Amino acid sequence: MEEISLTDEDRSGLLELALESGKSPEALIHEAIQGLIGRSRQARSWRDELRAGEGLWAGRTDLPSLDGLRAEWDRRAG
């Protein structure tokens, strides 16, 4: 595996966080990487679940239009 290179600004920020947290820079990098991997796995799992349900309610006429719901959500948010 290649060595990780940091900008001077990143290195300075990492050292500052290490001092504030009492953790080593290596531990903070490890935590950050584990968090990134975990979020990526969670997002993939969520997408897989959505894909598994694709077409589940195809042909149903008693359900509201997804486009209509989205337009309503956008109108309320905007």
N, CA, C and O atoms as a Maestro MAE file, in Angstrom:
{
 s_m_m2io_version
 :::
 2.0.0
}

f_m_ct {
 s_m_title
 :::
 protein
 m_atom[312] {
  # First column is atom index #
  i_m_mmod_type
  r_m_x_coord
  r_m_y_coord
  r_m_z_coord
  i_m_residue_number
  s_m_chain_name
  s_m_pdb_residue_name
  s_m_pdb_atom_name
  i_m_atomic_number
  :::
  1 25 0.842 -1.176 0.000 1 A "MET " " N  " 7
  2 3 0.000 0.000 0.000 1 A "MET " " CA " 6
  3 2 0.889 1.242 0.000 1 A "MET " " C  " 6
  4 15 1.957 1.262 0.610 1 A "MET " " O  " 8
  5 25 0.427 2.263 -0.689 2 A "GLU " " N  " 7
  6 3 1.192 3.507 -0.773 2 A "GLU " " CA " 6
  7 2 1.064 4.326 0.504 2 A "GLU " " C  " 6
  8 15 0.092 4.210 1.250 2 A "GLU " " O  " 8
  9 25 2.057 5.140 0.726 3 A "GLU " " N  " 7
  10 3 2.028 6.064 1.856 3 A "GLU " " CA " 6
  11 2 0.994 7.148 1.580 3 A "GLU " " C  " 6
  12 15 0.825 7.579 0.440 3 A "GLU " " O  " 8
  13 25 0.317 7.577 2.607 4 A "ILE " " N  " 7
  14 3 -0.677 8.642 2.470 4 A "ILE " " CA " 6
  15 2 0.042 9.981 2.541 4 A "ILE " " C  " 6
  16 15 0.828 10.225 3.457 4 A "ILE " " O  " 8
  17 25 -0.227 10.840 1.579 5 A "SER " " N  " 7
  18 3 0.388 12.166 1.612 5 A "SER " " CA " 6
  19 2 -0.671 13.195 2.001 5 A "SER " " C  " 6
  20 15 -1.814 13.134 1.549 5 A "SER " " O  " 8
  21 25 -0.271 14.125 2.834 6 A "LEU " " N  " 7
  22 3 -1.159 15.176 3.305 6 A "LEU " " CA " 6
  23 2 -0.582 16.531 2.945 6 A "LEU " " C  " 6
  24 15 0.635 16.708 2.875 6 A "LEU " " O  " 8
  25 25 -1.467 17.477 2.721 7 A "THR " " N  " 7
  26 3 -1.005 18.844 2.528 7 A "THR " " CA " 6
  27 2 -0.554 19.370 3.890 7 A "THR " " C  " 6
  28 15 -0.880 18.788 4.924 7 A "THR " " O  " 8
  29 25 0.182 20.450 3.884 8 A "ASP " " N  " 7
  30 3 0.603 21.053 5.148 8 A "ASP " " CA " 6
  31 2 -0.612 21.441 5.989 8 A "ASP " " C  " 6
  32 15 -0.609 21.288 7.210 8 A "ASP " " O  " 8
  33 25 -1.645 21.943 5.325 9 A "GLU " " N  " 7
  34 3 -2.862 22.347 6.031 9 A "GLU " " CA " 6
  35 2 -3.547 21.129 6.658 9 A "GLU " " C  " 6
  36 15 -3.988 21.188 7.806 9 A "GLU " " O  " 8
  37 25 -3.637 20.017 5.901 10 A "ASP " " N  " 7
  38 3 -4.238 18.793 6.439 10 A "ASP " " CA " 6
  39 2 -3.432 18.269 7.624 10 A "ASP " " C  " 6
  40 15 -3.998 17.876 8.644 10 A "ASP " " O  " 8
  41 25 -2.125 18.265 7.484 11 A "ARG " " N  " 7
  42 3 -1.248 17.764 8.549 11 A "ARG " " CA " 6
  43 2 -1.419 18.601 9.815 11 A "ARG " " C  " 6
  44 15 -1.512 18.069 10.921 11 A "ARG " " O  " 8
  45 25 -1.458 19.905 9.632 12 A "SER " " N  " 7
  46 3 -1.620 20.812 10.766 12 A "SER " " CA " 6
  47 2 -2.969 20.583 11.449 12 A "SER " " C  " 6
  48 15 -3.043 20.518 12.676 12 A "SER " " O  " 8
  49 25 -4.025 20.463 10.659 13 A "GLY " " N  " 7
  50 3 -5.354 20.221 11.214 13 A "GLY " " CA " 6
  51 2 -5.436 18.886 11.932 13 A "GLY " " C  " 6
  52 15 -6.066 18.775 12.984 13 A "GLY " " O  " 8
  53 25 -4.795 17.867 11.357 14 A "LEU " " N  " 7
  54 3 -4.787 16.549 11.975 14 A "LEU " " CA " 6
  55 2 -4.067 16.581 13.321 14 A "LEU " " C  " 6
  56 15 -4.538 16.001 14.300 14 A "LEU " " O  " 8
  57 25 -2.928 17.258 13.362 15 A "LEU " " N  " 7
  58 3 -2.179 17.353 14.614 15 A "LEU " " CA " 6
  59 2 -2.966 18.129 15.672 15 A "LEU " " C  " 6
  60 15 -2.929 17.792 16.855 15 A "LEU " " O  " 8
  61 25 -3.662 19.146 15.244 16 A "GLU " " N  " 7
  62 3 -4.496 19.922 16.161 16 A "GLU " " CA " 6
  63 2 -5.612 19.059 16.740 16 A "GLU " " C  " 6
  64 15 -5.867 19.083 17.944 16 A "GLU " " O  " 8
  65 25 -6.276 18.294 15.866 17 A "LEU " " N  " 7
  66 3 -7.328 17.386 16.333 17 A "LEU " " CA " 6
  67 2 -6.772 16.327 17.275 17 A "LEU " " C  " 6
  68 15 -7.420 15.959 18.255 17 A "LEU " " O  " 8
  69 25 -5.578 15.842 16.979 18 A "ALA " " N  " 7
  70 3 -4.951 14.830 17.830 18 A "ALA " " CA " 6
  71 2 -4.702 15.397 19.225 18 A "ALA " " C  " 6
  72 15 -4.965 14.730 20.226 18 A "ALA " " O  " 8
  73 25 -4.208 16.600 19.288 19 A "LEU " " N  " 7
  74 3 -3.953 17.229 20.591 19 A "LEU " " CA " 6
  75 2 -5.253 17.445 21.363 19 A "LEU " " C  " 6
  76 15 -5.317 17.202 22.568 19 A "LEU " " O  " 8
  77 25 -6.284 17.902 20.660 20 A "GLU " " N  " 7
  78 3 -7.571 18.173 21.308 20 A "GLU " " CA " 6
  79 2 -8.234 16.890 21.804 20 A "GLU " " C  " 6
  80 15 -8.856 16.875 22.867 20 A "GLU " " O  " 8
  81 25 -8.098 15.826 21.034 21 A "SER " " N  " 7
  82 3 -8.800 14.585 21.361 21 A "SER " " CA " 6
  83 2 -7.991 13.648 22.248 21 A "SER " " C  " 6
  84 15 -8.549 12.744 22.870 21 A "SER " " O  " 8
  85 25 -6.680 13.859 22.308 22 A "GLY " " N  " 7
  86 3 -5.829 12.945 23.057 22 A "GLY " " CA " 6
  87 2 -5.548 11.650 22.321 22 A "GLY " " C  " 6
  88 15 -5.032 10.695 22.901 22 A "GLY " " O  " 8
  89 25 -5.888 11.621 21.045 23 A "LYS " " N  " 7
  90 3 -5.650 10.434 20.224 23 A "LYS " " CA " 6
  91 2 -4.467 10.694 19.308 23 A "LYS " " C  " 6
  92 15 -4.127 11.846 19.036 23 A "LYS " " O  " 8
  93 25 -3.854 9.648 18.842 24 A "SER " " N  " 7
  94 3 -2.743 9.807 17.908 24 A "SER " " CA " 6
  95 2 -3.288 10.164 16.525 24 A "SER " " C  " 6
  96 15 -4.430 9.835 16.204 24 A "SER " " O  " 8
  97 25 -2.480 10.833 15.712 25 A "PRO " " N  " 7
  98 3 -2.910 11.109 14.340 25 A "PRO " " CA " 6
  99 2 -3.278 9.821 13.597 25 A "PRO " " C  " 6
  100 15 -4.232 9.798 12.819 25 A "PRO " " O  " 8
  101 25 -2.520 8.758 13.840 26 A "GLU " " N  " 7
  102 3 -2.797 7.480 13.182 26 A "GLU " " CA " 6
  103 2 -4.176 6.948 13.572 26 A "GLU " " C  " 6
  104 15 -4.909 6.425 12.732 26 A "GLU " " O  " 8
  105 25 -4.522 7.087 14.859 27 A "ALA " " N  " 7
  106 3 -5.832 6.618 15.326 27 A "ALA " " CA " 6
  107 2 -6.952 7.421 14.678 27 A "ALA " " C  " 6
  108 15 -7.984 6.863 14.305 27 A "ALA " " O  " 8
  109 25 -6.753 8.728 14.544 28 A "LEU " " N  " 7
  110 3 -7.767 9.571 13.903 28 A "LEU " " CA " 6
  111 2 -7.930 9.206 12.430 28 A "LEU " " C  " 6
  112 15 -9.050 9.158 11.923 28 A "LEU " " O  " 8
  113 25 -6.821 8.950 11.744 29 A "ILE " " N  " 7
  114 3 -6.896 8.541 10.338 29 A "ILE " " CA " 6
  115 2 -7.630 7.204 10.235 29 A "ILE " " C  " 6
  116 15 -8.478 7.025 9.361 29 A "ILE " " O  " 8
  117 25 -7.307 6.276 11.121 30 A "HIS " " N  " 7
  118 3 -7.964 4.968 11.118 30 A "HIS " " CA " 6
  119 2 -9.478 5.134 11.334 30 A "HIS " " C  " 6
  120 15 -10.275 4.524 10.622 30 A "HIS " " O  " 8
  121 25 -9.868 5.952 12.307 31 A "GLU " " N  " 7
  122 3 -11.290 6.190 12.563 31 A "GLU " " CA " 6
  123 2 -11.981 6.797 11.342 31 A "GLU " " C  " 6
  124 15 -13.098 6.413 10.994 31 A "GLU " " O  " 8
  125 25 -11.308 7.741 10.704 32 A "ALA " " N  " 7
  126 3 -11.895 8.387 9.532 32 A "ALA " " CA " 6
  127 2 -12.098 7.384 8.398 32 A "ALA " " C  " 6
  128 15 -13.137 7.387 7.738 32 A "ALA " " O  " 8
  129 25 -11.112 6.538 8.178 33 A "ILE " " N  " 7
  130 3 -11.215 5.545 7.109 33 A "ILE " " CA " 6
  131 2 -12.314 4.539 7.431 33 A "ILE " " C  " 6
  132 15 -13.098 4.178 6.553 33 A "ILE " " O  " 8
  133 25 -12.379 4.084 8.681 34 A "GLN " " N  " 7
  134 3 -13.426 3.140 9.075 34 A "GLN " " CA " 6
  135 2 -14.817 3.763 8.905 34 A "GLN " " C  " 6
  136 15 -15.755 3.092 8.477 34 A "GLN " " O  " 8
  137 25 -14.939 5.046 9.242 35 A "GLY " " N  " 7
  138 3 -16.217 5.732 9.058 35 A "GLY " " CA " 6
  139 2 -16.603 5.823 7.597 35 A "GLY " " C  " 6
  140 15 -17.764 5.619 7.242 35 A "GLY " " O  " 8
  141 25 -15.647 6.126 6.757 36 A "LEU " " N  " 7
  142 3 -15.900 6.216 5.320 36 A "LEU " " CA " 6
  143 2 -16.318 4.871 4.756 36 A "LEU " " C  " 6
  144 15 -17.266 4.792 3.974 36 A "LEU " " O  " 8
  145 25 -15.625 3.820 5.142 37 A "ILE " " N  " 7
  146 3 -15.962 2.472 4.673 37 A "ILE " " CA " 6
  147 2 -17.355 2.077 5.168 37 A "ILE " " C  " 6
  148 15 -18.151 1.519 4.412 37 A "ILE " " O  " 8
  149 25 -17.642 2.366 6.423 38 A "GLY " " N  " 7
  150 3 -18.953 2.033 6.980 38 A "GLY " " CA " 6
  151 2 -20.084 2.748 6.269 38 A "GLY " " C  " 6
  152 15 -21.108 2.138 5.961 38 A "GLY " " O  " 8
  153 25 -19.911 4.039 6.004 39 A "ARG " " N  " 7
  154 3 -20.952 4.800 5.296 39 A "ARG " " CA " 6
  155 2 -21.133 4.284 3.878 39 A "ARG " " C  " 6
  156 15 -22.255 4.218 3.376 39 A "ARG " " O  " 8
  157 25 -20.038 3.918 3.235 40 A "SER " " N  " 7
  158 3 -20.121 3.391 1.877 40 A "SER " " CA " 6
  159 2 -20.884 2.069 1.853 40 A "SER " " C  " 6
  160 15 -21.724 1.844 0.982 40 A "SER " " O  " 8
  161 25 -20.584 1.199 2.813 41 A "ARG " " N  " 7
  162 3 -21.285 -0.091 2.896 41 A "ARG " " CA " 6
  163 2 -22.766 0.112 3.191 41 A "ARG " " C  " 6
  164 15 -23.617 -0.581 2.633 41 A "ARG " " O  " 8
  165 25 -23.069 1.058 4.064 42 A "GLN " " N  " 7
  166 3 -24.458 1.338 4.417 42 A "GLN " " CA " 6
  167 2 -25.214 1.864 3.199 42 A "GLN " " C  " 6
  168 15 -26.356 1.474 2.956 42 A "GLN " " O  " 8
  169 25 -24.577 2.748 2.439 43 A "ALA " " N  " 7
  170 3 -25.214 3.304 1.240 43 A "ALA " " CA " 6
  171 2 -25.456 2.202 0.215 43 A "ALA " " C  " 6
  172 15 -26.512 2.156 -0.415 43 A "ALA " " O  " 8
  173 25 -24.470 1.311 0.048 44 A "ARG " " N  " 7
  174 3 -24.656 0.198 -0.896 44 A "ARG " " CA " 6
  175 2 -25.792 -0.699 -0.453 44 A "ARG " " C  " 6
  176 15 -26.594 -1.142 -1.274 44 A "ARG " " O  " 8
  177 25 -25.867 -0.971 0.850 45 A "SER " " N  " 7
  178 3 -26.926 -1.819 1.382 45 A "SER " " CA " 6
  179 2 -28.293 -1.189 1.121 45 A "SER " " C  " 6
  180 15 -29.237 -1.871 0.723 45 A "SER " " O  " 8
  181 25 -28.384 0.117 1.349 46 A "TRP " " N  " 7
  182 3 -29.634 0.840 1.135 46 A "TRP " " CA " 6
  183 2 -30.033 0.779 -0.335 46 A "TRP " " C  " 6
  184 15 -31.198 0.540 -0.652 46 A "TRP " " O  " 8
  185 25 -29.069 0.994 -1.239 47 A "ARG " " N  " 7
  186 3 -29.366 0.920 -2.675 47 A "ARG " " CA " 6
  187 2 -29.806 -0.490 -3.060 47 A "ARG " " C  " 6
  188 15 -30.727 -0.652 -3.860 47 A "ARG " " O  " 8
  189 25 -29.162 -1.505 -2.504 48 A "ASP " " N  " 7
  190 3 -29.528 -2.893 -2.795 48 A "ASP " " CA " 6
  191 2 -30.956 -3.181 -2.338 48 A "ASP " " C  " 6
  192 15 -31.709 -3.867 -3.029 48 A "ASP " " O  " 8
  193 25 -31.323 -2.656 -1.174 49 A "GLU " " N  " 7
  194 3 -32.685 -2.850 -0.666 49 A "GLU " " CA " 6
  195 2 -33.700 -2.181 -1.586 49 A "GLU " " C  " 6
  196 15 -34.752 -2.753 -1.872 49 A "GLU " " O  " 8
  197 25 -33.391 -0.979 -2.048 50 A "LEU " " N  " 7
  198 3 -34.301 -0.293 -2.964 50 A "LEU " " CA " 6
  199 2 -34.449 -1.058 -4.268 50 A "LEU " " C  " 6
  200 15 -35.554 -1.196 -4.794 50 A "LEU " " O  " 8
  201 25 -33.329 -1.557 -4.788 51 A "ARG " " N  " 7
  202 3 -33.377 -2.324 -6.040 51 A "ARG " " CA " 6
  203 2 -34.176 -3.611 -5.873 51 A "ARG " " C  " 6
  204 15 -34.872 -4.038 -6.794 51 A "ARG " " O  " 8
  205 25 -34.077 -4.227 -4.701 52 A "ALA " " N  " 7
  206 3 -34.806 -5.472 -4.461 52 A "ALA " " CA " 6
  207 2 -36.315 -5.239 -4.525 52 A "ALA " " C  " 6
  208 15 -37.070 -6.136 -4.901 52 A "ALA " " O  " 8
  209 25 -36.750 -4.035 -4.159 53 A "GLY " " N  " 7
  210 3 -38.174 -3.725 -4.180 53 A "GLY " " CA " 6
  211 2 -38.657 -3.145 -5.490 53 A "GLY " " C  " 6
  212 15 -39.845 -2.859 -5.646 53 A "GLY " " O  " 8
  213 25 -37.747 -2.967 -6.436 54 A "GLU " " N  " 7
  214 3 -38.110 -2.375 -7.724 54 A "GLU " " CA " 6
  215 2 -39.199 -3.194 -8.406 54 A "GLU " " C  " 6
  216 15 -39.082 -4.410 -8.552 54 A "GLU " " O  " 8
  217 25 -40.247 -2.512 -8.815 55 A "GLY " " N  " 7
  218 3 -41.343 -3.169 -9.517 55 A "GLY " " CA " 6
  219 2 -42.319 -3.888 -8.604 55 A "GLY " " C  " 6
  220 15 -43.276 -4.497 -9.081 55 A "GLY " " O  " 8
  221 25 -42.093 -3.828 -7.302 56 A "LEU " " N  " 7
  222 3 -42.927 -4.545 -6.349 56 A "LEU " " CA " 6
  223 2 -44.397 -4.161 -6.484 56 A "LEU " " C  " 6
  224 15 -45.282 -5.013 -6.397 56 A "LEU " " O  " 8
  225 25 -44.644 -2.892 -6.695 57 A "TRP " " N  " 7
  226 3 -46.020 -2.428 -6.797 57 A "TRP " " CA " 6
  227 2 -46.389 -2.015 -8.215 57 A "TRP " " C  " 6
  228 15 -47.306 -1.218 -8.415 57 A "TRP " " O  " 8
  229 25 -45.685 -2.549 -9.189 58 A "ALA " " N  " 7
  230 3 -45.965 -2.210 -10.589 58 A "ALA " " CA " 6
  231 2 -47.410 -2.585 -10.937 58 A "ALA " " C  " 6
  232 15 -47.915 -3.633 -10.538 58 A "ALA " " O  " 8
  233 25 -48.035 -1.717 -11.673 59 A "GLY " " N  " 7
  234 3 -49.393 -1.987 -12.130 59 A "GLY " " CA " 6
  235 2 -50.479 -1.592 -11.134 59 A "GLY " " C  " 6
  236 15 -51.664 -1.661 -11.459 59 A "GLY " " O  " 8
  237 25 -50.098 -1.183 -9.934 60 A "ARG " " N  " 7
  238 3 -51.112 -0.779 -8.953 60 A "ARG " " CA " 6
  239 2 -51.629 0.608 -9.322 60 A "ARG " " C  " 6
  240 15 -50.851 1.510 -9.635 60 A "ARG " " O  " 8
  241 25 -52.929 0.764 -9.282 61 A "THR " " N  " 7
  242 3 -53.541 2.056 -9.621 61 A "THR " " CA " 6
  243 2 -54.067 2.782 -8.385 61 A "THR " " C  " 6
  244 15 -54.539 3.915 -8.482 61 A "THR " " O  " 8
  245 25 -53.987 2.135 -7.228 62 A "ASP " " N  " 7
  246 3 -54.526 2.739 -6.012 62 A "ASP " " CA " 6
  247 2 -53.483 3.521 -5.226 62 A "ASP " " C  " 6
  248 15 -53.770 4.008 -4.132 62 A "ASP " " O  " 8
  249 25 -52.276 3.647 -5.773 63 A "LEU " " N  " 7
  250 3 -51.199 4.352 -5.093 63 A "LEU " " CA " 6
  251 2 -50.985 5.727 -5.713 63 A "LEU " " C  " 6
  252 15 -51.212 5.908 -6.909 63 A "LEU " " O  " 8
  253 25 -50.547 6.703 -4.909 64 A "PRO " " N  " 7
  254 3 -50.287 8.032 -5.472 64 A "PRO " " CA " 6
  255 2 -49.087 7.993 -6.417 64 A "PRO " " C  " 6
  256 15 -48.215 7.130 -6.306 64 A "PRO " " O  " 8
  257 25 -49.063 8.921 -7.326 65 A "SER " " N  " 7
  258 3 -47.965 9.042 -8.281 65 A "SER " " CA " 6
  259 2 -46.702 9.504 -7.560 65 A "SER " " C  " 6
  260 15 -46.738 10.474 -6.802 65 A "SER " " O  " 8
  261 25 -45.596 8.819 -7.790 66 A "LEU " " N  " 7
  262 3 -44.326 9.217 -7.187 66 A "LEU " " CA " 6
  263 2 -43.924 10.608 -7.672 66 A "LEU " " C  " 6
  264 15 -43.406 11.411 -6.895 66 A "LEU " " O  " 8
  265 25 -44.158 10.893 -8.945 67 A "ASP " " N  " 7
  266 3 -43.837 12.225 -9.465 67 A "ASP " " CA " 6
  267 2 -44.675 13.299 -8.780 67 A "ASP " " C  " 6
  268 15 -44.184 14.391 -8.496 67 A "ASP " " O  " 8
  269 25 -45.934 12.984 -8.517 68 A "GLY " " N  " 7
  270 3 -46.806 13.926 -7.823 68 A "GLY " " CA " 6
  271 2 -46.359 14.158 -6.389 68 A "GLY " " C  " 6
  272 15 -46.358 15.289 -5.904 68 A "GLY " " O  " 8
  273 25 -45.977 13.074 -5.712 69 A "LEU " " N  " 7
  274 3 -45.468 13.210 -4.347 69 A "LEU " " CA " 6
  275 2 -44.192 14.032 -4.319 69 A "LEU " " C  " 6
  276 15 -44.022 14.900 -3.463 69 A "LEU " " O  " 8
  277 25 -43.294 13.756 -5.257 70 A "ARG " " N  " 7
  278 3 -42.020 14.483 -5.302 70 A "ARG " " CA " 6
  279 2 -42.257 15.971 -5.549 70 A "ARG " " C  " 6
  280 15 -41.612 16.819 -4.932 70 A "ARG " " O  " 8
  281 25 -43.187 16.283 -6.454 71 A "ALA " " N  " 7
  282 3 -43.511 17.685 -6.742 71 A "ALA " " CA " 6
  283 2 -44.056 18.376 -5.485 71 A "ALA " " C  " 6
  284 15 -43.721 19.529 -5.213 71 A "ALA " " O  " 8
  285 25 -44.886 17.674 -4.730 72 A "GLU " " N  " 7
  286 3 -45.433 18.223 -3.484 72 A "GLU " " CA " 6
  287 2 -44.317 18.453 -2.460 72 A "GLU " " C  " 6
  288 15 -44.287 19.495 -1.806 72 A "GLU " " O  " 8
  289 25 -43.398 17.489 -2.315 73 A "TRP " " N  " 7
  290 3 -42.274 17.628 -1.378 73 A "TRP " " CA " 6
  291 2 -41.412 18.817 -1.777 73 A "TRP " " C  " 6
  292 15 -41.007 19.610 -0.927 73 A "TRP " " O  " 8
  293 25 -41.129 18.938 -3.087 74 A "ASP " " N  " 7
  294 3 -40.297 20.046 -3.560 74 A "ASP " " CA " 6
  295 2 -40.997 21.390 -3.314 74 A "ASP " " C  " 6
  296 15 -40.354 22.371 -2.941 74 A "ASP " " O  " 8
  297 25 -42.311 21.425 -3.524 75 A "ARG " " N  " 7
  298 3 -43.064 22.649 -3.316 75 A "ARG " " CA " 6
  299 2 -43.013 23.061 -1.842 75 A "ARG " " C  " 6
  300 15 -42.851 24.241 -1.530 75 A "ARG " " O  " 8
  301 25 -43.152 22.088 -0.939 76 A "ARG " " N  " 7
  302 3 -43.107 22.387 0.496 76 A "ARG " " CA " 6
  303 2 -41.718 22.792 0.958 76 A "ARG " " C  " 6
  304 15 -41.578 23.641 1.838 76 A "ARG " " O  " 8
  305 25 -40.679 22.185 0.364 77 A "ALA " " N  " 7
  306 3 -39.311 22.478 0.772 77 A "ALA " " CA " 6
  307 2 -38.843 23.825 0.236 77 A "ALA " " C  " 6
  308 15 -38.002 24.486 0.846 77 A "ALA " " O  " 8
  309 25 -39.389 24.227 -0.900 78 A "GLY " " N  " 7
  310 3 -38.901 25.426 -1.553 78 A "GLY " " CA " 6
  311 2 -39.519 26.634 -1.037 78 A "GLY " " C  " 6
  312 15 -39.205 27.733 -1.495 78 A "GLY " " O  " 8
  :::
 }
 m_bond[311] {
  # First column is bond index #
  i_m_from
  i_m_to
  i_m_order
  :::
  1 1 2 1
  2 2 3 1
  3 3 4 2
  4 3 5 1
  5 5 6 1
  6 6 7 1
  7 7 8 2
  8 7 9 1
  9 9 10 1
  10 10 11 1
  11 11 12 2
  12 11 13 1
  13 13 14 1
  14 14 15 1
  15 15 16 2
  16 15 17 1
  17 17 18 1
  18 18 19 1
  19 19 20 2
  20 19 21 1
  21 21 22 1
  22 22 23 1
  23 23 24 2
  24 23 25 1
  25 25 26 1
  26 26 27 1
  27 27 28 2
  28 27 29 1
  29 29 30 1
  30 30 31 1
  31 31 32 2
  32 31 33 1
  33 33 34 1
  34 34 35 1
  35 35 36 2
  36 35 37 1
  37 37 38 1
  38 38 39 1
  39 39 40 2
  40 39 41 1
  41 41 42 1
  42 42 43 1
  43 43 44 2
  44 43 45 1
  45 45 46 1
  46 46 47 1
  47 47 48 2
  48 47 49 1
  49 49 50 1
  50 50 51 1
  51 51 52 2
  52 51 53 1
  53 53 54 1
  54 54 55 1
  55 55 56 2
  56 55 57 1
  57 57 58 1
  58 58 59 1
  59 59 60 2
  60 59 61 1
  61 61 62 1
  62 62 63 1
  63 63 64 2
  64 63 65 1
  65 65 66 1
  66 66 67 1
  67 67 68 2
  68 67 69 1
  69 69 70 1
  70 70 71 1
  71 71 72 2
  72 71 73 1
  73 73 74 1
  74 74 75 1
  75 75 76 2
  76 75 77 1
  77 77 78 1
  78 78 79 1
  79 79 80 2
  80 79 81 1
  81 81 82 1
  82 82 83 1
  83 83 84 2
  84 83 85 1
  85 85 86 1
  86 86 87 1
  87 87 88 2
  88 87 89 1
  89 89 90 1
  90 90 91 1
  91 91 92 2
  92 91 93 1
  93 93 94 1
  94 94 95 1
  95 95 96 2
  96 95 97 1
  97 97 98 1
  98 98 99 1
  99 99 100 2
  100 99 101 1
  101 101 102 1
  102 102 103 1
  103 103 104 2
  104 103 105 1
  105 105 106 1
  106 106 107 1
  107 107 108 2
  108 107 109 1
  109 109 110 1
  110 110 111 1
  111 111 112 2
  112 111 113 1
  113 113 114 1
  114 114 115 1
  115 115 116 2
  116 115 117 1
  117 117 118 1
  118 118 119 1
  119 119 120 2
  120 119 121 1
  121 121 122 1
  122 122 123 1
  123 123 124 2
  124 123 125 1
  125 125 126 1
  126 126 127 1
  127 127 128 2
  128 127 129 1
  129 129 130 1
  130 130 131 1
  131 131 132 2
  132 131 133 1
  133 133 134 1
  134 134 135 1
  135 135 136 2
  136 135 137 1
  137 137 138 1
  138 138 139 1
  139 139 140 2
  140 139 141 1
  141 141 142 1
  142 142 143 1
  143 143 144 2
  144 143 145 1
  145 145 146 1
  146 146 147 1
  147 147 148 2
  148 147 149 1
  149 149 150 1
  150 150 151 1
  151 151 152 2
  152 151 153 1
  153 153 154 1
  154 154 155 1
  155 155 156 2
  156 155 157 1
  157 157 158 1
  158 158 159 1
  159 159 160 2
  160 159 161 1
  161 161 162 1
  162 162 163 1
  163 163 164 2
  164 163 165 1
  165 165 166 1
  166 166 167 1
  167 167 168 2
  168 167 169 1
  169 169 170 1
  170 170 171 1
  171 171 172 2
  172 171 173 1
  173 173 174 1
  174 174 175 1
  175 175 176 2
  176 175 177 1
  177 177 178 1
  178 178 179 1
  179 179 180 2
  180 179 181 1
  181 181 182 1
  182 182 183 1
  183 183 184 2
  184 183 185 1
  185 185 186 1
  186 186 187 1
  187 187 188 2
  188 187 189 1
  189 189 190 1
  190 190 191 1
  191 191 192 2
  192 191 193 1
  193 193 194 1
  194 194 195 1
  195 195 196 2
  196 195 197 1
  197 197 198 1
  198 198 199 1
  199 199 200 2
  200 199 201 1
  201 201 202 1
  202 202 203 1
  203 203 204 2
  204 203 205 1
  205 205 206 1
  206 206 207 1
  207 207 208 2
  208 207 209 1
  209 209 210 1
  210 210 211 1
  211 211 212 2
  212 211 213 1
  213 213 214 1
  214 214 215 1
  215 215 216 2
  216 215 217 1
  217 217 218 1
  218 218 219 1
  219 219 220 2
  220 219 221 1
  221 221 222 1
  222 222 223 1
  223 223 224 2
  224 223 225 1
  225 225 226 1
  226 226 227 1
  227 227 228 2
  228 227 229 1
  229 229 230 1
  230 230 231 1
  231 231 232 2
  232 231 233 1
  233 233 234 1
  234 234 235 1
  235 235 236 2
  236 235 237 1
  237 237 238 1
  238 238 239 1
  239 239 240 2
  240 239 241 1
  241 241 242 1
  242 242 243 1
  243 243 244 2
  244 243 245 1
  245 245 246 1
  246 246 247 1
  247 247 248 2
  248 247 249 1
  249 249 250 1
  250 250 251 1
  251 251 252 2
  252 251 253 1
  253 253 254 1
  254 254 255 1
  255 255 256 2
  256 255 257 1
  257 257 258 1
  258 258 259 1
  259 259 260 2
  260 259 261 1
  261 261 262 1
  262 262 263 1
  263 263 264 2
  264 263 265 1
  265 265 266 1
  266 266 267 1
  267 267 268 2
  268 267 269 1
  269 269 270 1
  270 270 271 1
  271 271 272 2
  272 271 273 1
  273 273 274 1
  274 274 275 1
  275 275 276 2
  276 275 277 1
  277 277 278 1
  278 278 279 1
  279 279 280 2
  280 279 281 1
  281 281 282 1
  282 282 283 1
  283 283 284 2
  284 283 285 1
  285 285 286 1
  286 286 287 1
  287 287 288 2
  288 287 289 1
  289 289 290 1
  290 290 291 1
  291 291 292 2
  292 291 293 1
  293 293 294 1
  294 294 295 1
  295 295 296 2
  296 295 297 1
  297 297 298 1
  298 298 299 1
  299 299 300 2
  300 299 301 1
  301 301 302 1
  302 302 303 1
  303 303 304 2
  304 303 305 1
  305 305 306 1
  306 306 307 1
  307 307 308 2
  308 307 309 1
  309 309 310 1
  310 310 311 1
  311 311 312 2
  :::
 }
}
